[in-house]
Each structure stands twice: as C-alpha cells, then as structure tokens.
Amino acid sequence: MISRIWHGYTAFENADSYERLLREEIFTGIKGRNIKGFKGIQLLRRNIEHEIEFITIMWFDSIDSVIEFAGKDYENAVVPEKAQRILTRYDNKSQHYEVKI
C-alpha cells in the first residue's frame, strides 16, 4: 500500500471555505473518478501560528494507482485552480510512502 501525503495552508478566514471545497467538490470528484486501487482519503487540519495547515493523506494499492490519479510525474501535487485561489501556499510535490503496518 502507498500513502500519498500533501500539505496546504490557508488564512484563518478562508479555512472553513477551503475545507468545504475539499469535502464537497474535490474529494467527491476524486472518488467519482473510480481510480483502480484508490482506497480513500483523510483530511487533517490544525491551527498554527499565523495560518491553518491542511494535510491530505491518500491511500492507494500501488504506485500505478497513484500514476492513474496524478499522471506520469506522480510526485507533482494535484491542486485544482479553485483550491489554489484559497490557499496561501502549498507543497508543489506530494510525498509517497510505502505503508508497512
């Protein structure tokens, strides 16, 4: 199993709007793609000094499934334009880990 981890940050006043966008549009769109080997997605949120941090953790059966989601350059972050307008900054690359337990 592969875990794909990505970080995005937004201003306090935009955090709820961004979370709503993720839940209602972005995550629903990902699930609707019916990607073979996609197992799910988790959302983490925390307040830090001057912004809100969001972490998404996606679960895939294999790197091939990740490639089906993200494309040949699978380490590149997949950040829809609508999300980019709300975020103050975000990872340009996602990290991929082999899940051992």
MMTF fields as JSON, N, C-alpha, C and O atoms, coordinates in Angstrom:
{
  "mmtfVersion": "1.0.0",
  "mmtfProducer": "UNKNOWN",
  "numBonds": 403,
  "numAtoms": 404,
  "numGroups": 101,
  "numChains": 1,
  "numModels": 1,
  "chainsPerModel": [1],
  "groupsPerChain": [101],
  "chainIdList": ["A"],
  "bondAtomList": [4, 2, 8, 6, 12, 10, 16, 14, 20, 18, 24, 22, 28, 26, 32, 30, 36, 34, 40, 38, 44, 42, 48, 46, 52, 50, 56, 54, 60, 58, 64, 62, 68, 66, 72, 70, 76, 74, 80, 78, 84, 82, 88, 86, 92, 90, 96, 94, 100, 98, 104, 102, 108, 106, 112, 110, 116, 114, 120, 118, 124, 122, 128, 126, 132, 130, 136, 134, 140, 138, 144, 142, 148, 146, 152, 150, 156, 154, 160, 158, 164, 162, 168, 166, 172, 170, 176, 174, 180, 178, 184, 182, 188, 186, 192, 190, 196, 194, 200, 198, 204, 202, 208, 206, 212, 210, 216, 214, 220, 218, 224, 222, 228, 226, 232, 230, 236, 234, 240, 238, 244, 242, 248, 246, 252, 250, 256, 254, 260, 258, 264, 262, 268, 266, 272, 270, 276, 274, 280, 278, 284, 282, 288, 286, 292, 290, 296, 294, 300, 298, 304, 302, 308, 306, 312, 310, 316, 314, 320, 318, 324, 322, 328, 326, 332, 330, 336, 334, 340, 338, 344, 342, 348, 346, 352, 350, 356, 354, 360, 358, 364, 362, 368, 366, 372, 370, 376, 374, 380, 378, 384, 382, 388, 386, 392, 390, 396, 394, 400, 398],
  "bondOrderList": [1, 1, 1, 1, 1, 1, 1, 1, 1, 1, 1, 1, 1, 1, 1, 1, 1, 1, 1, 1, 1, 1, 1, 1, 1, 1, 1, 1, 1, 1, 1, 1, 1, 1, 1, 1, 1, 1, 1, 1, 1, 1, 1, 1, 1, 1, 1, 1, 1, 1, 1, 1, 1, 1, 1, 1, 1, 1, 1, 1, 1, 1, 1, 1, 1, 1, 1, 1, 1, 1, 1, 1, 1, 1, 1, 1, 1, 1, 1, 1, 1, 1, 1, 1, 1, 1, 1, 1, 1, 1, 1, 1, 1, 1, 1, 1, 1, 1, 1, 1],
  "groupList": [{"groupName": "MET", "atomNameList": ["N", "CA", "C", "O"], "elementList": ["N", "C", "C", "O"], "formalChargeList": [0, 0, 0, 0], "bondAtomList": [1, 0, 2, 1, 3, 2], "bondOrderList": [1, 1, 2], "singleLetterCode": "M", "chemCompType": "L-PEPTIDE LINKING"}, {"groupName": "ILE", "atomNameList": ["N", "CA", "C", "O"], "elementList": ["N", "C", "C", "O"], "formalChargeList": [0, 0, 0, 0], "bondAtomList": [1, 0, 2, 1, 3, 2], "bondOrderList": [1, 1, 2], "singleLetterCode": "I", "chemCompType": "L-PEPTIDE LINKING"}, {"groupName": "SER", "atomNameList": ["N", "CA", "C", "O"], "elementList": ["N", "C", "C", "O"], "formalChargeList": [0, 0, 0, 0], "bondAtomList": [1, 0, 2, 1, 3, 2], "bondOrderList": [1, 1, 2], "singleLetterCode": "S", "chemCompType": "L-PEPTIDE LINKING"}, {"groupName": "ARG", "atomNameList": ["N", "CA", "C", "O"], "elementList": ["N", "C", "C", "O"], "formalChargeList": [0, 0, 0, 0], "bondAtomList": [1, 0, 2, 1, 3, 2], "bondOrderList": [1, 1, 2], "singleLetterCode": "R", "chemCompType": "L-PEPTIDE LINKING"}, {"groupName": "TRP", "atomNameList": ["N", "CA", "C", "O"], "elementList": ["N", "C", "C", "O"], "formalChargeList": [0, 0, 0, 0], "bondAtomList": [1, 0, 2, 1, 3, 2], "bondOrderList": [1, 1, 2], "singleLetterCode": "W", "chemCompType": "L-PEPTIDE LINKING"}, {"groupName": "HIS", "atomNameList": ["N", "CA", "C", "O"], "elementList": ["N", "C", "C", "O"], "formalChargeList": [0, 0, 0, 0], "bondAtomList": [1, 0, 2, 1, 3, 2], "bondOrderList": [1, 1, 2], "singleLetterCode": "H", "chemCompType": "L-PEPTIDE LINKING"}, {"groupName": "GLY", "atomNameList": ["N", "CA", "C", "O"], "elementList": ["N", "C", "C", "O"], "formalChargeList": [0, 0, 0, 0], "bondAtomList": [1, 0, 2, 1, 3, 2], "bondOrderList": [1, 1, 2], "singleLetterCode": "G", "chemCompType": "PEPTIDE LINKING"}, {"groupName": "TYR", "atomNameList": ["N", "CA", "C", "O"], "elementList": ["N", "C", "C", "O"], "formalChargeList": [0, 0, 0, 0], "bondAtomList": [1, 0, 2, 1, 3, 2], "bondOrderList": [1, 1, 2], "singleLetterCode": "Y", "chemCompType": "L-PEPTIDE LINKING"}, {"groupName": "THR", "atomNameList": ["N", "CA", "C", "O"], "elementList": ["N", "C", "C", "O"], "formalChargeList": [0, 0, 0, 0], "bondAtomList": [1, 0, 2, 1, 3, 2], "bondOrderList": [1, 1, 2], "singleLetterCode": "T", "chemCompType": "L-PEPTIDE LINKING"}, {"groupName": "ALA", "atomNameList": ["N", "CA", "C", "O"], "elementList": ["N", "C", "C", "O"], "formalChargeList": [0, 0, 0, 0], "bondAtomList": [1, 0, 2, 1, 3, 2], "bondOrderList": [1, 1, 2], "singleLetterCode": "A", "chemCompType": "L-PEPTIDE LINKING"}, {"groupName": "PHE", "atomNameList": ["N", "CA", "C", "O"], "elementList": ["N", "C", "C", "O"], "formalChargeList": [0, 0, 0, 0], "bondAtomList": [1, 0, 2, 1, 3, 2], "bondOrderList": [1, 1, 2], "singleLetterCode": "F", "chemCompType": "L-PEPTIDE LINKING"}, {"groupName": "GLU", "atomNameList": ["N", "CA", "C", "O"], "elementList": ["N", "C", "C", "O"], "formalChargeList": [0, 0, 0, 0], "bondAtomList": [1, 0, 2, 1, 3, 2], "bondOrderList": [1, 1, 2], "singleLetterCode": "E", "chemCompType": "L-PEPTIDE LINKING"}, {"groupName": "ASN", "atomNameList": ["N", "CA", "C", "O"], "elementList": ["N", "C", "C", "O"], "formalChargeList": [0, 0, 0, 0], "bondAtomList": [1, 0, 2, 1, 3, 2], "bondOrderList": [1, 1, 2], "singleLetterCode": "N", "chemCompType": "L-PEPTIDE LINKING"}, {"groupName": "ASP", "atomNameList": ["N", "CA", "C", "O"], "elementList": ["N", "C", "C", "O"], "formalChargeList": [0, 0, 0, 0], "bondAtomList": [1, 0, 2, 1, 3, 2], "bondOrderList": [1, 1, 2], "singleLetterCode": "D", "chemCompType": "L-PEPTIDE LINKING"}, {"groupName": "LEU", "atomNameList": ["N", "CA", "C", "O"], "elementList": ["N", "C", "C", "O"], "formalChargeList": [0, 0, 0, 0], "bondAtomList": [1, 0, 2, 1, 3, 2], "bondOrderList": [1, 1, 2], "singleLetterCode": "L", "chemCompType": "L-PEPTIDE LINKING"}, {"groupName": "LYS", "atomNameList": ["N", "CA", "C", "O"], "elementList": ["N", "C", "C", "O"], "formalChargeList": [0, 0, 0, 0], "bondAtomList": [1, 0, 2, 1, 3, 2], "bondOrderList": [1, 1, 2], "singleLetterCode": "K", "chemCompType": "L-PEPTIDE LINKING"}, {"groupName": "GLN", "atomNameList": ["N", "CA", "C", "O"], "elementList": ["N", "C", "C", "O"], "formalChargeList": [0, 0, 0, 0], "bondAtomList": [1, 0, 2, 1, 3, 2], "bondOrderList": [1, 1, 2], "singleLetterCode": "Q", "chemCompType": "L-PEPTIDE LINKING"}, {"groupName": "VAL", "atomNameList": ["N", "CA", "C", "O"], "elementList": ["N", "C", "C", "O"], "formalChargeList": [0, 0, 0, 0], "bondAtomList": [1, 0, 2, 1, 3, 2], "bondOrderList": [1, 1, 2], "singleLetterCode": "V", "chemCompType": "L-PEPTIDE LINKING"}, {"groupName": "PRO", "atomNameList": ["N", "CA", "C", "O"], "elementList": ["N", "C", "C", "O"], "formalChargeList": [0, 0, 0, 0], "bondAtomList": [1, 0, 2, 1, 3, 2], "bondOrderList": [1, 1, 2], "singleLetterCode": "P", "chemCompType": "L-PEPTIDE LINKING"}],
  "groupTypeList": [0, 1, 2, 3, 1, 4, 5, 6, 7, 8, 9, 10, 11, 12, 9, 13, 2, 7, 11, 3, 14, 14, 3, 11, 11, 1, 10, 8, 6, 1, 15, 6, 3, 12, 1, 15, 6, 10, 15, 6, 1, 16, 14, 14, 3, 3, 12, 1, 11, 5, 11, 1, 11, 10, 1, 8, 1, 0, 4, 10, 13, 2, 1, 13, 2, 17, 1, 11, 10, 9, 6, 15, 13, 7, 11, 12, 9, 17, 17, 18, 11, 15, 9, 16, 3, 1, 14, 8, 3, 7, 13, 12, 15, 2, 16, 5, 7, 11, 17, 15, 1],
  "groupIdList": [1, 2, 3, 4, 5, 6, 7, 8, 9, 10, 11, 12, 13, 14, 15, 16, 17, 18, 19, 20, 21, 22, 23, 24, 25, 26, 27, 28, 29, 30, 31, 32, 33, 34, 35, 36, 37, 38, 39, 40, 41, 42, 43, 44, 45, 46, 47, 48, 49, 50, 51, 52, 53, 54, 55, 56, 57, 58, 59, 60, 61, 62, 63, 64, 65, 66, 67, 68, 69, 70, 71, 72, 73, 74, 75, 76, 77, 78, 79, 80, 81, 82, 83, 84, 85, 86, 87, 88, 89, 90, 91, 92, 93, 94, 95, 96, 97, 98, 99, 100, 101],
  "secStructList": [7, 3, 3, 3, 3, 3, 3, 3, 3, 3, 7, 4, 4, 4, 2, 2, 2, 2, 2, 2, 2, 0, 0, 0, 0, 0, 2, 2, 2, 2, 2, 2, 6, 7, 7, 6, 6, 3, 3, 3, 3, 3, 3, 3, 3, 3, 3, 3, 6, 6, 3, 3, 3, 3, 3, 3, 3, 3, 3, 3, 1, 1, 2, 2, 2, 2, 2, 2, 2, 2, 7, 1, 1, 6, 6, 5, 7, 7, 7, 7, 2, 2, 2, 2, 2, 2, 7, 1, 3, 3, 7, 1, 5, 7, 3, 3, 3, 3, 7, 7, 7],
  "xCoordList": [0.851, 0.0, 0.889, 1.965, 0.426, 1.142, 0.3, -0.908, 0.958, 0.316, 0.892, 2.108, 0.01, 0.396, 0.022, -1.147, 1.005, 0.793, 1.111, 2.101, 0.239, 0.377, -0.063, -0.975, 0.6, 0.296, -0.134, 0.454, -1.166, -1.612, -1.94, -2.285, -1.83, -2.016, -2.938, -2.898, -3.765, -4.675, -4.808, -4.475, -5.294, -5.537, -6.705, -7.569, -6.722, -7.784, -9.165, -10.043, -9.355, -10.685, -11.123, -12.305, -10.195, -10.538, -10.589, -10.927, -10.26, -10.115, -11.413, -11.406, -12.512, -13.779, -14.21, -14.72, -14.013, -14.356, -13.504, -14.004, -12.236, -11.352, -11.751, -11.804, -12.027, -12.441, -13.73, -13.861, -14.659, -15.916, -15.651, -16.236, -14.774, -14.407, -13.825, -14.176, -12.944, -12.36, -13.434, -13.509, -14.263, -15.265, -16.343, -16.716, -16.837, -17.998, -17.668, -18.492, -16.47, -16.136, -14.911, -14.987, -13.796, -12.541, -12.539, -12.258, -12.845, -12.834, -13.904, -13.667, -15.066, -16.144, -15.715, -16.006, -15.026, -14.533, -13.497, -13.494, -12.62, -11.603, -12.287, -11.982, -13.207, -13.915, -14.697, -14.791, -15.256, -16.036, -15.22, -15.779, -13.914, -13.054, -12.896, -12.426, -13.284, -13.202, -11.817, -11.68, -10.806, -9.417, -9.159, -9.36, -8.721, -8.417, -7.301, -6.242, -7.542, -6.529, -6.6, -5.846, -7.484, -7.662, -8.481, -9.568, -7.953, -8.583, -9.279, -10.143, -8.917, -9.574, -8.68, -7.536, -9.253, -8.547, -8.917, -10.065, -7.945, -8.159, -7.757, -6.885, -8.398, -8.089, -7.721, -8.459, -6.575, -6.132, -6.092, -5.788, -6.402, -6.421, -5.889, -6.222, -5.049, -4.588, -4.283, -3.863, -4.503, -4.134, -2.657, -2.182, -1.94, -0.562, -0.451, -1.451, 0.691, 0.873, 0.04, -0.736, 0.19, -0.48, -1.361, -1.768, -1.649, -2.416, -2.979, -2.727, -3.744, -4.287, -3.586, -3.483, -3.115, -2.47, -3.468, -4.182, -3.508, -4.291, -3.329, -2.393, -3.564, -2.804, -3.805, -4.778, -3.559, -4.359, -3.484, -2.306, -4.092, -3.433, -4.316, -5.456, -3.772, -4.496, -3.87, -2.669, -4.701, -4.263, -4.494, -5.585, -3.446, -3.502, -2.886, -2.03, -3.328, -2.752, -1.303, -0.488, -0.985, 0.338, 0.677, -0.168, 1.934, 2.364, 1.605, 1.328, 1.269, 0.487, -0.851, -1.32, -1.465, -2.725, -2.502, -3.333, -1.387, -1.041, -0.86, -1.334, -0.18, 0.035, -1.301, -1.473, -2.239, -3.559, -4.233, -4.94, -4.014, -4.575, -3.853, -4.487, -2.515, -1.735, -1.008, -0.539, -0.907, -0.178, 1.236, 1.689, 1.917, 3.272, 4.219, 4.968, 4.193, 5.02, 4.241, 3.87, 4.005, 3.078, 3.444, 2.586, 4.704, 5.072, 4.517, 4.384, 4.197, 3.63, 2.301, 1.479, 2.102, 0.843, -0.298, -0.114, -1.468, -2.68, -3.53, -4.214, -3.482, -4.174, -5.055, -4.557, -6.358, -7.249, -7.152, -6.868, -7.389, -7.283, -8.153, -7.74, -9.334, -10.234, -9.591, -9.755, -8.87, -8.166, -6.972, -6.713, -6.251, -5.084, -5.463, -4.671, -6.679, -7.121, -7.368, -7.295, -7.657, -7.939, -6.68, -6.54, -5.779, -4.567, -3.563, -3.45, -2.837, -1.767, -0.455, 0.39, -0.301, 0.869, 0.56, -0.353, 1.343, 1.121, 2.336, 3.151, 2.438, 3.511, 3.323, 2.215, 4.395, 4.354, 4.519, 4.174, 5.05, 5.254, 4.55, 4.468, 4.051, 3.489, 4.541, 5.392, 4.474, 5.389, 4.669, 3.472, 5.412, 4.844, 5.616, 6.846, 4.851, 5.444, 4.84, 3.646, 5.684, 5.215, 4.672, 5.37, 3.467, 2.851, 3.292, 3.074, 3.903, 4.481, 3.617, 3.753, 2.75, 1.896, 0.45, -0.439],
  "yCoordList": [-1.18, 0.0, 1.233, 1.239, 2.281, 3.549, 4.65, 4.738, 5.481, 6.661, 7.897, 8.079, 8.739, 9.988, 11.14, 11.302, 11.932, 12.986, 14.341, 14.506, 15.307, 16.652, 17.679, 17.423, 18.851, 19.938, 21.195, 21.561, 21.848, 23.141, 24.049, 23.576, 25.352, 26.328, 27.439, 27.845, 27.919, 28.997, 29.953, 29.605, 31.148, 32.131, 31.651, 30.911, 32.072, 31.672, 31.907, 31.05, 33.059, 33.416, 32.571, 32.564, 31.868, 31.035, 29.541, 28.738, 29.172, 27.754, 26.968, 25.885, 27.495, 26.76, 26.627, 25.58, 27.667, 27.609, 26.57, 25.833, 26.515, 25.545, 24.12, 23.228, 23.917, 22.579, 22.153, 20.999, 23.057, 22.766, 22.407, 21.459, 23.163, 22.872, 21.46, 20.711, 21.109, 19.77, 18.704, 17.783, 18.834, 17.798, 17.697, 16.595, 18.827, 18.832, 18.72, 18.243, 19.154, 19.123, 18.273, 17.349, 18.578, 17.939, 16.459, 15.622, 16.115, 14.709, 13.917, 12.779, 14.508, 13.853, 13.594, 12.535, 14.56, 14.401, 13.296, 12.537, 13.206, 12.143, 10.782, 9.87, 10.654, 9.373, 9.019, 7.846, 10.017, 9.8, 9.338, 8.849, 9.485, 9.028, 7.513, 6.952, 6.847, 5.378, 4.86, 3.953, 5.441, 5.064, 3.674, 3.445, 2.765, 1.41, 1.477, 2.054, 0.892, 0.873, 2.037, 2.065, 3.007, 4.11, 3.592, 3.044, 3.769, 3.213, 4.258, 3.913, 5.522, 6.537, 7.739, 7.8, 8.7, 9.946, 10.424, 10.3, 10.965, 11.549, 13.014, 13.414, 13.8, 15.225, 15.548, 15.229, 16.182, 16.662, 18.188, 18.779, 18.815, 20.282, 20.71, 20.119, 21.755, 22.304, 23.786, 24.264, 24.496, 25.905, 25.979, 25.337, 26.766, 27.064, 28.572, 29.275, 29.061, 30.447, 31.484, 32.216, 31.556, 32.609, 32.069, 32.818, 30.776, 30.173, 28.825, 28.353, 28.228, 26.894, 25.933, 26.189, 24.839, 23.799, 22.683, 22.24, 22.239, 21.079, 20.021, 20.336, 18.791, 17.672, 16.688, 16.312, 16.279, 15.198, 13.954, 14.011, 12.847, 11.547, 10.66, 10.353, 10.266, 9.393, 8.01, 7.866, 6.994, 5.604, 4.919, 4.976, 4.275, 3.569, 2.182, 1.957, 1.256, -0.091, -0.099, -0.89, 0.798, 0.745, 2.098, 2.987, 2.224, 3.426, 3.552, 4.668, 2.446, 2.505, 3.197, 3.941, 2.961, 3.63, 5.12, 5.946, 5.456, 6.869, 7.547, 8.665, 6.879, 7.426, 7.635, 8.624, 6.718, 6.9, 8.154, 8.851, 8.44, 9.645, 10.912, 11.869, 10.915, 12.152, 12.312, 13.406, 11.254, 11.336, 10.79, 10.39, 10.787, 10.213, 10.818, 10.086, 12.125, 12.797, 12.814, 13.873, 11.634, 11.438, 12.174, 12.367, 12.592, 13.347, 14.775, 15.403, 15.288, 16.635, 16.692, 15.781, 17.76, 17.954, 18.162, 18.736, 17.685, 17.894, 18.885, 18.509, 20.164, 21.231, 21.987, 22.792, 21.734, 22.433, 23.955, 24.465, 24.656, 26.123, 26.764, 27.732, 26.235, 26.776, 26.709, 27.626, 25.641, 25.499, 26.446, 27.046, 26.584, 27.471, 28.903, 29.621, 29.319, 30.686, 30.906, 32.04, 29.848, 29.96, 29.772, 30.372, 28.946, 28.635, 29.781, 30.479, 29.964, 30.96, 30.359, 31.053, 29.046, 28.313, 26.824, 26.405, 26.031, 24.586, 23.883, 24.481, 22.586, 21.766, 21.622, 21.363, 21.788, 21.539, 20.059, 19.598, 19.322, 17.88, 17.177, 17.7, 15.996, 15.137, 14.108, 13.741, 13.654, 12.627, 11.284, 11.199, 10.241, 8.899, 7.945, 7.893, 7.198, 6.274, 4.885, 4.734, 3.897, 2.521, 2.271, 2.518, 1.796, 1.513, 0.114, -0.856, 0.019, -1.235, -1.968, -3.18, -1.257, -1.896, -1.558, -1.989],
  "zCoordList": [0.0, 0.0, 0.0, 0.599, -0.681, -0.784, -0.143, -0.365, 0.651, 1.24, 0.565, 0.512, 0.051, -0.621, 0.314, 0.667, 0.709, 1.699, 1.078, 0.365, 1.372, 0.812, 1.857, 2.643, 1.86, 2.796, 2.049, 1.031, 2.569, 2.063, 3.241, 4.325, 3.021, 4.103, 3.626, 2.465, 4.54, 4.207, 5.392, 6.524, 5.118, 6.177, 7.037, 6.566, 8.285, 9.212, 8.61, 8.708, 7.993, 7.492, 6.288, 5.943, 5.651, 4.493, 4.802, 3.932, 6.021, 6.365, 6.197, 5.612, 6.696, 6.576, 5.122, 4.722, 4.332, 2.907, 2.186, 1.337, 2.522, 1.889, 2.281, 1.433, 3.555, 3.991, 3.292, 2.885, 3.155, 2.465, 0.993, 0.469, 0.338, -1.049, -1.163, -2.074, -0.245, -0.264, -0.137, -0.951, 0.888, 1.178, 0.096, -0.306, -0.368, -1.254, -2.736, -3.517, -3.137, -4.562, -4.878, -5.688, -4.25, -4.642, -4.28, -5.138, -3.029, -2.637, -3.38, -3.785, -3.557, -4.297, -5.742, -6.298, -6.344, -7.708, -7.821, -8.79, -6.835, -6.843, -6.745, -7.512, -5.804, -5.646, -6.902, -7.263, -7.566, -8.777, -9.969, -10.951, -9.897, -10.994, -11.016, -12.006, -9.932, -9.849, -10.22, -11.041, -9.613, -9.878, -9.297, -8.104, -10.136, -9.685, -8.638, -8.889, -7.48, -6.426, -5.463, -4.49, -5.697, -4.748, -3.575, -3.759, -2.367, -1.17, -0.305, 0.502, -0.461, 0.349, 0.584, 0.134, 1.313, 1.589, 2.989, 3.416, 3.686, 5.012, 4.973, 4.202, 5.809, 5.924, 7.366, 8.298, 7.53, 8.837, 8.788, 7.752, 9.92, 9.991, 11.356, 12.383, 11.344, 12.622, 12.492, 11.439, 13.583, 13.665, 13.993, 14.929, 13.216, 13.562, 13.692, 13.551, 13.948, 14.361, 13.603, 14.218, 12.285, 11.515, 10.386, 9.498, 10.424, 9.344, 9.787, 10.896, 8.889, 9.115, 8.16, 6.96, 8.71, 7.904, 7.632, 8.531, 6.39, 5.993, 5.458, 4.722, 5.826, 5.288, 4.702, 5.356, 3.47, 2.91, 2.839, 2.485, 3.181, 3.104, 2.241, 2.591, 1.131, 0.213, 0.276, 0.505, 0.069, 0.154, -1.19, -1.757, -1.68, -2.961, -2.821, -1.965, -3.668, -3.679, -4.16, -3.685, -5.117, -5.753, -6.368, -6.475, -6.768, -7.481, -8.804, -9.245, -9.434, -10.678, -10.444, -11.305, -9.298, -8.957, -8.728, -9.107, -8.114, -7.911, -9.263, -9.468, -10.182, -11.525, -12.238, -12.95, -12.052, -12.657, -12.107, -12.835, -10.822, -10.207, -10.659, -11.103, -10.544, -10.677, -12.008, -12.322, -12.787, -14.043, -13.93, -12.858, -15.068, -15.165, -14.12, -13.472, -13.955, -12.942, -11.63, -11.125, -11.096, -9.983, -8.703, -7.842, -8.559, -7.354, -7.383, -6.333, -8.563, -8.655, -7.92, -8.024, -7.186, -6.47, -7.464, -8.537, -7.084, -7.874, -7.085, -6.133, -7.493, -6.771, -7.76, -8.547, -7.723, -8.653, -8.501, -7.418, -9.59, -9.598, -8.519, -7.879, -8.321, -7.297, -5.906, -5.102, -5.629, -4.35, -4.29, -3.247, -5.382, -5.418, -5.05, -4.439, -5.423, -5.122, -3.635, -3.159, -2.901, -1.462, -0.623, 0.443, -1.102, -0.332, -0.386, -1.393, 0.716, 0.737, 0.244, -0.322, 0.472, -0.015, 0.077, 0.789, -0.662, -0.642, -1.221, -1.923, -0.905, -1.456, -2.96, -3.43, -3.704, -5.142, -5.454, -6.543, -4.486, -4.628, -3.474, -2.363, -3.759, -2.723, -2.338, -3.148, -1.11, -0.639, -0.684, -0.412, -1.03, -1.145, -0.243, -0.255, 0.535, 1.497, 1.306, 1.051, 1.435, 1.477, 2.871, 3.855, 2.976, 4.277, 4.694, 3.968, 5.85, 6.304, 7.336, 7.505, 8.01, 9.034, 8.753, 9.488]
}
